[in-house]
Amino acid sequence: MTTIIAEINGNLASAFGLLGAAIGVGMIGTKAAEAVGRNPGAATKILVQAIIGMALAEGLGILALFLAK
């Protein structure tokens, strides 16, 4: 019985970690699109920073997936 509870806790922790990463990536994409809409001349600089931010958020999500199991 305790192994089932431990497995459920690990799965929930993984799910919340990945949910946080997905929300973070969505927020970065939204703000990058808003920034490009306001200043189209800075699109390349915004794109580079948005990609770096998304990669870091995804990395933390994957880290949460493996550490929670």
PDB file of N, H, CA, C and O in Angstrom:
ATOM      1  N   MET A   1       0.829  -1.205   0.000  1.00  0.00           N
ATOM      2  CA  MET A   1       0.000   0.000   0.000  1.00  0.00           C
ATOM      3  C   MET A   1       0.863   1.255   0.000  1.00  0.00           C
ATOM      4  O   MET A   1       0.551   2.231  -0.682  1.00  0.00           O
ATOM      5  N   THR A   2       1.947   1.225   0.765  1.00  0.00           N
ATOM      6  H   THR A   2       2.201   0.432   1.319  1.00  0.00           H
ATOM      7  CA  THR A   2       2.785   2.426   0.832  1.00  0.00           C
ATOM      8  C   THR A   2       3.519   2.682  -0.482  1.00  0.00           C
ATOM      9  O   THR A   2       3.822   3.827  -0.816  1.00  0.00           O
ATOM     10  N   THR A   3       3.806   1.610  -1.228  1.00  0.00           N
ATOM     11  H   THR A   3       3.560   0.680  -0.957  1.00  0.00           H
ATOM     12  CA  THR A   3       4.480   1.829  -2.512  1.00  0.00           C
ATOM     13  C   THR A   3       3.546   2.501  -3.523  1.00  0.00           C
ATOM     14  O   THR A   3       3.982   3.281  -4.370  1.00  0.00           O
ATOM     15  N   ILE A   4       2.265   2.183  -3.417  1.00  0.00           N
ATOM     16  H   ILE A   4       1.910   1.550  -2.729  1.00  0.00           H
ATOM     17  CA  ILE A   4       1.295   2.830  -4.314  1.00  0.00           C
ATOM     18  C   ILE A   4       1.196   4.315  -3.991  1.00  0.00           C
ATOM     19  O   ILE A   4       1.145   5.147  -4.896  1.00  0.00           O
ATOM     20  N   ILE A   5       1.170   4.647  -2.710  1.00  0.00           N
ATOM     21  H   ILE A   5       1.211   3.971  -1.975  1.00  0.00           H
ATOM     22  CA  ILE A   5       1.094   6.056  -2.300  1.00  0.00           C
ATOM     23  C   ILE A   5       2.357   6.797  -2.728  1.00  0.00           C
ATOM     24  O   ILE A   5       2.280   7.935  -3.188  1.00  0.00           O
ATOM     25  N   ALA A   6       3.515   6.161  -2.579  1.00  0.00           N
ATOM     26  H   ALA A   6       3.578   5.236  -2.205  1.00  0.00           H
ATOM     27  CA  ALA A   6       4.771   6.788  -2.987  1.00  0.00           C
ATOM     28  C   ALA A   6       4.793   7.011  -4.495  1.00  0.00           C
ATOM     29  O   ALA A   6       5.283   8.037  -4.966  1.00  0.00           O
ATOM     30  N   GLU A   7       4.267   6.057  -5.248  1.00  0.00           N
ATOM     31  H   GLU A   7       3.869   5.223  -4.865  1.00  0.00           H
ATOM     32  CA  GLU A   7       4.235   6.200  -6.698  1.00  0.00           C
ATOM     33  C   GLU A   7       3.305   7.331  -7.114  1.00  0.00           C
ATOM     34  O   GLU A   7       3.617   8.092  -8.030  1.00  0.00           O
ATOM     35  N   ILE A   8       2.177   7.440  -6.450  1.00  0.00           N
ATOM     36  H   ILE A   8       1.923   6.822  -5.706  1.00  0.00           H
ATOM     37  CA  ILE A   8       1.237   8.526  -6.750  1.00  0.00           C
ATOM     38  C   ILE A   8       1.860   9.871  -6.413  1.00  0.00           C
ATOM     39  O   ILE A   8       1.716  10.826  -7.176  1.00  0.00           O
ATOM     40  N   ASN A   9       2.550   9.959  -5.282  1.00  0.00           N
ATOM     41  H   ASN A   9       2.667   9.183  -4.662  1.00  0.00           H
ATOM     42  CA  ASN A   9       3.201  11.216  -4.914  1.00  0.00           C
ATOM     43  C   ASN A   9       4.267  11.606  -5.929  1.00  0.00           C
ATOM     44  O   ASN A   9       4.386  12.777  -6.291  1.00  0.00           O
ATOM     45  N   GLY A  10       5.042  10.627  -6.388  1.00  0.00           N
ATOM     46  H   GLY A  10       4.945   9.676  -6.094  1.00  0.00           H
ATOM     47  CA  GLY A  10       6.058  10.915  -7.402  1.00  0.00           C
ATOM     48  C   GLY A  10       5.441  11.370  -8.705  1.00  0.00           C
ATOM     49  O   GLY A  10       5.948  12.290  -9.347  1.00  0.00           O
ATOM     50  N   ASN A  11       4.357  10.740  -9.102  1.00  0.00           N
ATOM     51  H   ASN A  11       3.945   9.993  -8.580  1.00  0.00           H
ATOM     52  CA  ASN A  11       3.693  11.136 -10.342  1.00  0.00           C
ATOM     53  C   ASN A  11       3.088  12.526 -10.227  1.00  0.00           C
ATOM     54  O   ASN A  11       3.136  13.303 -11.181  1.00  0.00           O
ATOM     55  N   LEU A  12       2.523  12.847  -9.077  1.00  0.00           N
ATOM     56  H   LEU A  12       2.485  12.216  -8.302  1.00  0.00           H
ATOM     57  CA  LEU A  12       1.956  14.186  -8.889  1.00  0.00           C
ATOM     58  C   LEU A  12       3.046  15.250  -8.906  1.00  0.00           C
ATOM     59  O   LEU A  12       2.869  16.317  -9.494  1.00  0.00           O
ATOM     60  N   ALA A  13       4.169  14.959  -8.261  1.00  0.00           N
ATOM     61  H   ALA A  13       4.312  14.093  -7.784  1.00  0.00           H
ATOM     62  CA  ALA A  13       5.270  15.926  -8.258  1.00  0.00           C
ATOM     63  C   ALA A  13       5.797  16.140  -9.670  1.00  0.00           C
ATOM     64  O   ALA A  13       6.092  17.271 -10.055  1.00  0.00           O
ATOM     65  N   SER A  14       5.916  15.078 -10.438  1.00  0.00           N
ATOM     66  H   SER A  14       5.676  14.159 -10.125  1.00  0.00           H
ATOM     67  CA  SER A  14       6.351  15.204 -11.833  1.00  0.00           C
ATOM     68  C   SER A  14       5.358  16.033 -12.636  1.00  0.00           C
ATOM     69  O   SER A  14       5.751  16.895 -13.422  1.00  0.00           O
ATOM     70  N   ALA A  15       4.080  15.771 -12.437  1.00  0.00           N
ATOM     71  H   ALA A  15       3.761  15.070 -11.799  1.00  0.00           H
ATOM     72  CA  ALA A  15       3.044  16.493 -13.180  1.00  0.00           C
ATOM     73  C   ALA A  15       3.077  17.984 -12.854  1.00  0.00           C
ATOM     74  O   ALA A  15       2.971  18.817 -13.754  1.00  0.00           O
ATOM     75  N   PHE A  16       3.223  18.324 -11.583  1.00  0.00           N
ATOM     76  H   PHE A  16       3.310  17.648 -10.851  1.00  0.00           H
ATOM     77  CA  PHE A  16       3.257  19.743 -11.216  1.00  0.00           C
ATOM     78  C   PHE A  16       4.520  20.420 -11.733  1.00  0.00           C
ATOM     79  O   PHE A  16       4.479  21.579 -12.145  1.00  0.00           O
ATOM     80  N   GLY A  17       5.642  19.704 -11.716  1.00  0.00           N
ATOM     81  H   GLY A  17       5.675  18.762 -11.382  1.00  0.00           H
ATOM     82  CA  GLY A  17       6.869  20.270 -12.264  1.00  0.00           C
ATOM     83  C   GLY A  17       6.759  20.542 -13.750  1.00  0.00           C
ATOM     84  O   GLY A  17       7.192  21.591 -14.228  1.00  0.00           O
ATOM     85  N   LEU A  18       6.182  19.602 -14.481  1.00  0.00           N
ATOM     86  H   LEU A  18       5.830  18.751 -14.092  1.00  0.00           H
ATOM     87  CA  LEU A  18       6.018  19.785 -15.917  1.00  0.00           C
ATOM     88  C   LEU A  18       4.948  20.822 -16.235  1.00  0.00           C
ATOM     89  O   LEU A  18       5.053  21.541 -17.229  1.00  0.00           O
ATOM     90  N   LEU A  19       3.926  20.902 -15.399  1.00  0.00           N
ATOM     91  H   LEU A  19       3.840  20.318 -14.591  1.00  0.00           H
ATOM     92  CA  LEU A  19       2.905  21.935 -15.586  1.00  0.00           C
ATOM     93  C   LEU A  19       3.513  23.322 -15.417  1.00  0.00           C
ATOM     94  O   LEU A  19       3.212  24.240 -16.180  1.00  0.00           O
ATOM     95  N   GLY A  20       4.362  23.463 -14.419  1.00  0.00           N
ATOM     96  H   GLY A  20       4.606  22.718 -13.800  1.00  0.00           H
ATOM     97  CA  GLY A  20       5.038  24.747 -14.213  1.00  0.00           C
ATOM     98  C   GLY A  20       5.913  25.123 -15.398  1.00  0.00           C
ATOM     99  O   GLY A  20       5.957  26.285 -15.802  1.00  0.00           O
ATOM    100  N   ALA A  21       6.605  24.141 -15.951  1.00  0.00           N
ATOM    101  H   ALA A  21       6.568  23.197 -15.623  1.00  0.00           H
ATOM    102  CA  ALA A  21       7.443  24.408 -17.124  1.00  0.00           C
ATOM    103  C   ALA A  21       6.590  24.818 -18.315  1.00  0.00           C
ATOM    104  O   ALA A  21       6.951  25.737 -19.050  1.00  0.00           O
ATOM    105  N   ALA A  22       5.465  24.148 -18.511  1.00  0.00           N
ATOM    106  H   ALA A  22       5.171  23.402 -17.913  1.00  0.00           H
ATOM    107  CA  ALA A  22       4.584  24.488 -19.632  1.00  0.00           C
ATOM    108  C   ALA A  22       4.011  25.898 -19.478  1.00  0.00           C
ATOM    109  O   ALA A  22       3.921  26.644 -20.453  1.00  0.00           O
ATOM    110  N   ILE A  23       3.631  26.253 -18.277  1.00  0.00           N
ATOM    111  H   ILE A  23       3.704  25.646 -17.485  1.00  0.00           H
ATOM    112  CA  ILE A  23       3.119  27.605 -18.039  1.00  0.00           C
ATOM    113  C   ILE A  23       4.216  28.637 -18.278  1.00  0.00           C
ATOM    114  O   ILE A  23       3.967  29.695 -18.857  1.00  0.00           O
ATOM    115  N   GLY A  24       5.431  28.324 -17.829  1.00  0.00           N
ATOM    116  H   GLY A  24       5.633  27.464 -17.360  1.00  0.00           H
ATOM    117  CA  GLY A  24       6.552  29.239 -18.036  1.00  0.00           C
ATOM    118  C   GLY A  24       6.853  29.462 -19.507  1.00  0.00           C
ATOM    119  O   GLY A  24       7.077  30.596 -19.929  1.00  0.00           O
ATOM    120  N   VAL A  25       6.861  28.397 -20.287  1.00  0.00           N
ATOM    121  H   VAL A  25       6.680  27.475 -19.944  1.00  0.00           H
ATOM    122  CA  VAL A  25       7.118  28.515 -21.721  1.00  0.00           C
ATOM    123  C   VAL A  25       6.008  29.327 -22.388  1.00  0.00           C
ATOM    124  O   VAL A  25       6.281  30.159 -23.253  1.00  0.00           O
ATOM    125  N   GLY A  26       4.781  29.093 -21.997  1.00  0.00           N
ATOM    126  H   GLY A  26       4.558  28.417 -21.294  1.00  0.00           H
ATOM    127  CA  GLY A  26       3.664  29.856 -22.554  1.00  0.00           C
ATOM    128  C   GLY A  26       3.753  31.336 -22.237  1.00  0.00           C
ATOM    129  O   GLY A  26       3.480  32.180 -23.091  1.00  0.00           O
ATOM    130  N   MET A  27       4.132  31.646 -21.016  1.00  0.00           N
ATOM    131  H   MET A  27       4.354  30.960 -20.323  1.00  0.00           H
ATOM    132  CA  MET A  27       4.265  33.054 -20.629  1.00  0.00           C
ATOM    133  C   MET A  27       5.410  33.731 -21.374  1.00  0.00           C
ATOM    134  O   MET A  27       5.294  34.882 -21.794  1.00  0.00           O
ATOM    135  N   ILE A  28       6.514  33.009 -21.535  1.00  0.00           N
ATOM    136  H   ILE A  28       6.609  32.074 -21.195  1.00  0.00           H
ATOM    137  CA  ILE A  28       7.642  33.584 -22.278  1.00  0.00           C
ATOM    138  C   ILE A  28       7.240  33.849 -23.728  1.00  0.00           C
ATOM    139  O   ILE A  28       7.556  34.904 -24.279  1.00  0.00           O
ATOM    140  N   GLY A  29       6.546  32.897 -24.344  1.00  0.00           N
ATOM    141  H   GLY A  29       6.289  32.040 -23.897  1.00  0.00           H
ATOM    142  CA  GLY A  29       6.106  33.080 -25.722  1.00  0.00           C
ATOM    143  C   GLY A  29       5.144  34.243 -25.866  1.00  0.00           C
ATOM    144  O   GLY A  29       5.233  35.016 -26.820  1.00  0.00           O
ATOM    145  N   THR A  30       4.225  34.368 -24.920  1.00  0.00           N
ATOM    146  H   THR A  30       4.152  33.741 -24.145  1.00  0.00           H
ATOM    147  CA  THR A  30       3.257  35.459 -24.956  1.00  0.00           C
ATOM    148  C   THR A  30       3.941  36.812 -24.836  1.00  0.00           C
ATOM    149  O   THR A  30       3.660  37.730 -25.606  1.00  0.00           O
ATOM    150  N   LYS A  31       4.830  36.930 -23.877  1.00  0.00           N
ATOM    151  H   LYS A  31       5.058  36.184 -23.252  1.00  0.00           H
ATOM    152  CA  LYS A  31       5.511  38.209 -23.668  1.00  0.00           C
ATOM    153  C   LYS A  31       6.451  38.540 -24.826  1.00  0.00           C
ATOM    154  O   LYS A  31       6.616  39.709 -25.176  1.00  0.00           O
ATOM    155  N   ALA A  32       7.067  37.517 -25.421  1.00  0.00           N
ATOM    156  H   ALA A  32       6.934  36.568 -25.136  1.00  0.00           H
ATOM    157  CA  ALA A  32       7.933  37.772 -26.573  1.00  0.00           C
ATOM    158  C   ALA A  32       7.112  38.281 -27.752  1.00  0.00           C
ATOM    159  O   ALA A  32       7.534  39.198 -28.457  1.00  0.00           O
ATOM    160  N   ALA A  33       5.947  37.691 -27.966  1.00  0.00           N
ATOM    161  H   ALA A  33       5.604  36.946 -27.394  1.00  0.00           H
ATOM    162  CA  ALA A  33       5.083  38.152 -29.053  1.00  0.00           C
ATOM    163  C   ALA A  33       4.611  39.590 -28.810  1.00  0.00           C
ATOM    164  O   ALA A  33       4.540  40.388 -29.745  1.00  0.00           O
ATOM    165  N   GLU A  34       4.293  39.912 -27.572  1.00  0.00           N
ATOM    166  H   GLU A  34       4.350  39.263 -26.813  1.00  0.00           H
ATOM    167  CA  GLU A  34       3.898  41.287 -27.240  1.00  0.00           C
ATOM    168  C   GLU A  34       5.048  42.256 -27.472  1.00  0.00           C
ATOM    169  O   GLU A  34       4.852  43.356 -27.989  1.00  0.00           O
ATOM    170  N   ALA A  35       6.250  41.837 -27.085  1.00  0.00           N
ATOM    171  H   ALA A  35       6.410  40.943 -26.666  1.00  0.00           H
ATOM    172  CA  ALA A  35       7.413  42.713 -27.243  1.00  0.00           C
ATOM    173  C   ALA A  35       7.720  42.957 -28.716  1.00  0.00           C
ATOM    174  O   ALA A  35       8.056  44.078 -29.095  1.00  0.00           O
ATOM    175  N   VAL A  36       7.610  41.934 -29.547  1.00  0.00           N
ATOM    176  H   VAL A  36       7.336  41.023 -29.239  1.00  0.00           H
ATOM    177  CA  VAL A  36       7.844  42.103 -30.974  1.00  0.00           C
ATOM    178  C   VAL A  36       6.759  42.985 -31.582  1.00  0.00           C
ATOM    179  O   VAL A  36       7.033  43.772 -32.488  1.00  0.00           O
ATOM    180  N   GLY A  37       5.537  42.857 -31.090  1.00  0.00           N
ATOM    181  H   GLY A  37       5.315  42.218 -30.354  1.00  0.00           H
ATOM    182  CA  GLY A  37       4.460  43.711 -31.577  1.00  0.00           C
ATOM    183  C   GLY A  37       4.697  45.171 -31.256  1.00  0.00           C
ATOM    184  O   GLY A  37       4.317  46.050 -32.029  1.00  0.00           O
ATOM    185  N   ARG A  38       5.320  45.433 -30.128  1.00  0.00           N
ATOM    186  H   ARG A  38       5.628  44.719 -29.500  1.00  0.00           H
ATOM    187  CA  ARG A  38       5.584  46.819 -29.737  1.00  0.00           C
ATOM    188  C   ARG A  38       6.825  47.380 -30.416  1.00  0.00           C
ATOM    189  O   ARG A  38       6.884  48.567 -30.734  1.00  0.00           O
ATOM    190  N   ASN A  39       7.821  46.515 -30.637  1.00  0.00           N
ATOM    191  H   ASN A  39       7.773  45.551 -30.378  1.00  0.00           H
ATOM    192  CA  ASN A  39       9.070  46.977 -31.234  1.00  0.00           C
ATOM    193  C   ASN A  39       9.565  45.937 -32.243  1.00  0.00           C
ATOM    194  O   ASN A  39      10.405  45.105 -31.899  1.00  0.00           O
ATOM    195  N   PRO A  40       9.070  45.965 -33.461  1.00  0.00           N
ATOM    196  CA  PRO A  40       9.453  44.953 -34.455  1.00  0.00           C
ATOM    197  C   PRO A  40      10.939  44.980 -34.813  1.00  0.00           C
ATOM    198  O   PRO A  40      11.479  43.967 -35.259  1.00  0.00           O
ATOM    199  N   GLY A  41      11.595  46.097 -34.629  1.00  0.00           N
ATOM    200  H   GLY A  41      11.156  46.920 -34.267  1.00  0.00           H
ATOM    201  CA  GLY A  41      13.008  46.201 -34.956  1.00  0.00           C
ATOM    202  C   GLY A  41      13.897  45.366 -34.046  1.00  0.00           C
ATOM    203  O   GLY A  41      15.021  45.023 -34.414  1.00  0.00           O
ATOM    204  N   ALA A  42      13.404  45.042 -32.873  1.00  0.00           N
ATOM    205  H   ALA A  42      12.491  45.321 -32.573  1.00  0.00           H
ATOM    206  CA  ALA A  42      14.186  44.265 -31.911  1.00  0.00           C
ATOM    207  C   ALA A  42      13.804  42.792 -31.925  1.00  0.00           C
ATOM    208  O   ALA A  42      14.071  42.075 -30.961  1.00  0.00           O
ATOM    209  N   ALA A  43      13.190  42.337 -32.992  1.00  0.00           N
ATOM    210  H   ALA A  43      12.972  42.919 -33.776  1.00  0.00           H
ATOM    211  CA  ALA A  43      12.670  40.965 -33.040  1.00  0.00           C
ATOM    212  C   ALA A  43      13.762  39.915 -32.867  1.00  0.00           C
ATOM    213  O   ALA A  43      13.549  38.911 -32.187  1.00  0.00           O
ATOM    214  N   THR A  44      14.919  40.131 -33.469  1.00  0.00           N
ATOM    215  H   THR A  44      15.092  40.946 -34.021  1.00  0.00           H
ATOM    216  CA  THR A  44      15.965  39.109 -33.374  1.00  0.00           C
ATOM    217  C   THR A  44      16.512  39.008 -31.958  1.00  0.00           C
ATOM    218  O   THR A  44      16.759  37.904 -31.472  1.00  0.00           O
ATOM    219  N   LYS A  45      16.704  40.134 -31.293  1.00  0.00           N
ATOM    220  H   LYS A  45      16.503  41.031 -31.688  1.00  0.00           H
ATOM    221  CA  LYS A  45      17.193  40.108 -29.912  1.00  0.00           C
ATOM    222  C   LYS A  45      16.159  39.467 -28.988  1.00  0.00           C
ATOM    223  O   LYS A  45      16.509  38.699 -28.092  1.00  0.00           O
ATOM    224  N   ILE A  46      14.901  39.784 -29.210  1.00  0.00           N
ATOM    225  H   ILE A  46      14.616  40.408 -29.938  1.00  0.00           H
ATOM    226  CA  ILE A  46      13.833  39.213 -28.389  1.00  0.00           C
ATOM    227  C   ILE A  46      13.739  37.714 -28.619  1.00  0.00           C
ATOM    228  O   ILE A  46      13.561  36.948 -27.672  1.00  0.00           O
ATOM    229  N   LEU A  47      13.858  37.289 -29.879  1.00  0.00           N
ATOM    230  H   LEU A  47      14.002  37.911 -30.649  1.00  0.00           H
ATOM    231  CA  LEU A  47      13.775  35.878 -30.203  1.00  0.00           C
ATOM    232  C   LEU A  47      14.879  35.083 -29.511  1.00  0.00           C
ATOM    233  O   LEU A  47      14.627  34.011 -28.960  1.00  0.00           O
ATOM    234  N   VAL A  48      16.095  35.608 -29.541  1.00  0.00           N
ATOM    235  H   VAL A  48      16.299  36.479 -29.989  1.00  0.00           H
ATOM    236  CA  VAL A  48      17.219  34.907 -28.917  1.00  0.00           C
ATOM    237  C   VAL A  48      16.982  34.751 -27.424  1.00  0.00           C
ATOM    238  O   VAL A  48      17.168  33.662 -26.880  1.00  0.00           O
ATOM    239  N   GLN A  49      16.578  35.816 -26.757  1.00  0.00           N
ATOM    240  H   GLN A  49      16.427  36.701 -27.198  1.00  0.00           H
ATOM    241  CA  GLN A  49      16.351  35.735 -25.313  1.00  0.00           C
ATOM    242  C   GLN A  49      15.152  34.859 -24.982  1.00  0.00           C
ATOM    243  O   GLN A  49      15.156  34.171 -23.962  1.00  0.00           O
ATOM    244  N   ALA A  50      14.131  34.874 -25.824  1.00  0.00           N
ATOM    245  H   ALA A  50      14.128  35.433 -26.653  1.00  0.00           H
ATOM    246  CA  ALA A  50      12.968  34.023 -25.585  1.00  0.00           C
ATOM    247  C   ALA A  50      13.333  32.546 -25.717  1.00  0.00           C
ATOM    248  O   ALA A  50      12.877  31.718 -24.928  1.00  0.00           O
ATOM    249  N   ILE A  51      14.150  32.217 -26.705  1.00  0.00           N
ATOM    250  H   ILE A  51      14.521  32.889 -27.346  1.00  0.00           H
ATOM    251  CA  ILE A  51      14.562  30.823 -26.878  1.00  0.00           C
ATOM    252  C   ILE A  51      15.397  30.361 -25.691  1.00  0.00           C
ATOM    253  O   ILE A  51      15.226  29.240 -25.213  1.00  0.00           O
ATOM    254  N   ILE A  52      16.297  31.212 -25.214  1.00  0.00           N
ATOM    255  H   ILE A  52      16.437  32.123 -25.602  1.00  0.00           H
ATOM    256  CA  ILE A  52      17.101  30.847 -24.045  1.00  0.00           C
ATOM    257  C   ILE A  52      16.207  30.648 -22.828  1.00  0.00           C
ATOM    258  O   ILE A  52      16.388  29.688 -22.078  1.00  0.00           O
ATOM    259  N   GLY A  53      15.253  31.538 -22.625  1.00  0.00           N
ATOM    260  H   GLY A  53      15.106  32.317 -23.235  1.00  0.00           H
ATOM    261  CA  GLY A  53      14.333  31.407 -21.488  1.00  0.00           C
ATOM    262  C   GLY A  53      13.482  30.157 -21.574  1.00  0.00           C
ATOM    263  O   GLY A  53      13.260  29.483 -20.568  1.00  0.00           O
ATOM    264  N   MET A  54      13.002  29.840 -22.775  1.00  0.00           N
ATOM    265  H   MET A  54      13.183  30.387 -23.593  1.00  0.00           H
ATOM    266  CA  MET A  54      12.201  28.631 -22.953  1.00  0.00           C
ATOM    267  C   MET A  54      13.034  27.378 -22.709  1.00  0.00           C
ATOM    268  O   MET A  54      12.547  26.410 -22.125  1.00  0.00           O
ATOM    269  N   ALA A  55      14.281  27.394 -23.153  1.00  0.00           N
ATOM    270  H   ALA A  55      14.676  28.180 -23.628  1.00  0.00           H
ATOM    271  CA  ALA A  55      15.150  26.239 -22.933  1.00  0.00           C
ATOM    272  C   ALA A  55      15.400  26.030 -21.442  1.00  0.00           C
ATOM    273  O   ALA A  55      15.409  24.893 -20.971  1.00  0.00           O
ATOM    274  N   LEU A  56      15.601  27.101 -20.704  1.00  0.00           N
ATOM    275  H   LEU A  56      15.593  28.025 -21.086  1.00  0.00           H
ATOM    276  CA  LEU A  56      15.810  26.972 -19.260  1.00  0.00           C
ATOM    277  C   LEU A  56      14.550  26.466 -18.563  1.00  0.00           C
ATOM    278  O   LEU A  56      14.636  25.634 -17.660  1.00  0.00           O
ATOM    279  N   ALA A  57      13.397  26.953 -18.967  1.00  0.00           N
ATOM    280  H   ALA A  57      13.327  27.629 -19.700  1.00  0.00           H
ATOM    281  CA  ALA A  57      12.146  26.489 -18.358  1.00  0.00           C
ATOM    282  C   ALA A  57      11.910  25.013 -18.662  1.00  0.00           C
ATOM    283  O   ALA A  57      11.504  24.254 -17.783  1.00  0.00           O
ATOM    284  N   GLU A  58      12.162  24.606 -19.906  1.00  0.00           N
ATOM    285  H   GLU A  58      12.491  25.223 -20.620  1.00  0.00           H
ATOM    286  CA  GLU A  58      11.999  23.194 -20.258  1.00  0.00           C
ATOM    287  C   GLU A  58      13.005  22.324 -19.518  1.00  0.00           C
ATOM    288  O   GLU A  58      12.686  21.207 -19.111  1.00  0.00           O
ATOM    289  N   GLY A  59      14.212  22.833 -19.344  1.00  0.00           N
ATOM    290  H   GLY A  59      14.472  23.740 -19.674  1.00  0.00           H
ATOM    291  CA  GLY A  59      15.232  22.085 -18.605  1.00  0.00           C
ATOM    292  C   GLY A  59      14.815  21.841 -17.169  1.00  0.00           C
ATOM    293  O   GLY A  59      15.033  20.757 -16.628  1.00  0.00           O
ATOM    294  N   LEU A  60      14.219  22.841 -16.554  1.00  0.00           N
ATOM    295  H   LEU A  60      14.042  23.722 -16.993  1.00  0.00           H
ATOM    296  CA  LEU A  60      13.737  22.658 -15.185  1.00  0.00           C
ATOM    297  C   LEU A  60      12.576  21.681 -15.135  1.00  0.00           C
ATOM    298  O   LEU A  60      12.440  20.933 -14.168  1.00  0.00           O
ATOM    299  N   GLY A  61      11.743  21.678 -16.155  1.00  0.00           N
ATOM    300  H   GLY A  61      11.854  22.286 -16.941  1.00  0.00           H
ATOM    301  CA  GLY A  61      10.648  20.715 -16.206  1.00  0.00           C
ATOM    302  C   GLY A  61      11.154  19.286 -16.328  1.00  0.00           C
ATOM    303  O   GLY A  61      10.643  18.384 -15.665  1.00  0.00           O
ATOM    304  N   ILE A  62      12.142  19.083 -17.162  1.00  0.00           N
ATOM    305  H   ILE A  62      12.557  19.816 -17.700  1.00  0.00           H
ATOM    306  CA  ILE A  62      12.715  17.747 -17.317  1.00  0.00           C
ATOM    307  C   ILE A  62      13.425  17.325 -16.039  1.00  0.00           C
ATOM    308  O   ILE A  62      13.366  16.160 -15.646  1.00  0.00           O
ATOM    309  N   LEU A  63      14.097  18.273 -15.391  1.00  0.00           N
ATOM    310  H   LEU A  63      14.145  19.219 -15.710  1.00  0.00           H
ATOM    311  CA  LEU A  63      14.747  17.985 -14.110  1.00  0.00           C
ATOM    312  C   LEU A  63      13.716  17.562 -13.071  1.00  0.00           C
ATOM    313  O   LEU A  63      13.953  16.621 -12.313  1.00  0.00           O
ATOM    314  N   ALA A  64      12.587  18.237 -13.027  1.00  0.00           N
ATOM    315  H   ALA A  64      12.394  19.001 -13.643  1.00  0.00           H
ATOM    316  CA  ALA A  64      11.520  17.873 -12.101  1.00  0.00           C
ATOM    317  C   ALA A  64      10.976  16.484 -12.424  1.00  0.00           C
ATOM    318  O   ALA A  64      10.644  15.720 -11.518  1.00  0.00           O
ATOM    319  N   LEU A  65      10.885  16.158 -13.699  1.00  0.00           N
ATOM    320  H   LEU A  65      11.154  16.779 -14.435  1.00  0.00           H
ATOM    321  CA  LEU A  65      10.386  14.850 -14.101  1.00  0.00           C
ATOM    322  C   LEU A  65      11.287  13.728 -13.578  1.00  0.00           C
ATOM    323  O   LEU A  65      10.799  12.728 -13.050  1.00  0.00           O
ATOM    324  N   PHE A  66      12.584  13.897 -13.725  1.00  0.00           N
ATOM    325  H   PHE A  66      12.980  14.709 -14.153  1.00  0.00           H
ATOM    326  CA  PHE A  66      13.500  12.834 -13.329  1.00  0.00           C
ATOM    327  C   PHE A  66      13.750  12.797 -11.819  1.00  0.00           C
ATOM    328  O   PHE A  66      13.949  11.718 -11.261  1.00  0.00           O
ATOM    329  N   LEU A  67      13.743  13.948 -11.151  1.00  0.00           N
ATOM    330  H   LEU A  67      13.581  14.824 -11.604  1.00  0.00           H
ATOM    331  CA  LEU A  67      14.014  13.955  -9.719  1.00  0.00           C
ATOM    332  C   LEU A  67      12.810  13.519  -8.891  1.00  0.00           C
ATOM    333  O   LEU A  67      12.981  13.012  -7.782  1.00  0.00           O
ATOM    334  N   ALA A  68      11.618  13.702  -9.397  1.00  0.00           N
ATOM    335  H   ALA A  68      11.479  14.114 -10.297  1.00  0.00           H
ATOM    336  CA  ALA A  68      10.423  13.350  -8.637  1.00  0.00           C
ATOM    337  C   ALA A  68      10.129  11.849  -8.717  1.00  0.00           C
ATOM    338  O   ALA A  68       9.417  11.325  -7.861  1.00  0.00           O
ATOM    339  N   LYS A  69      10.645  11.165  -9.696  1.00  0.00           N
ATOM    340  H   LYS A  69      11.224  11.591 -10.392  1.00  0.00           H
ATOM    341  CA  LYS A  69      10.360   9.723  -9.845  1.00  0.00           C
ATOM    342  C   LYS A  69      11.141   8.909  -8.851  1.00  0.00           C
ATOM    343  O   LYS A  69      11.026   7.684  -8.830  1.00  0.00           O
TER     344      LYS A  69
END
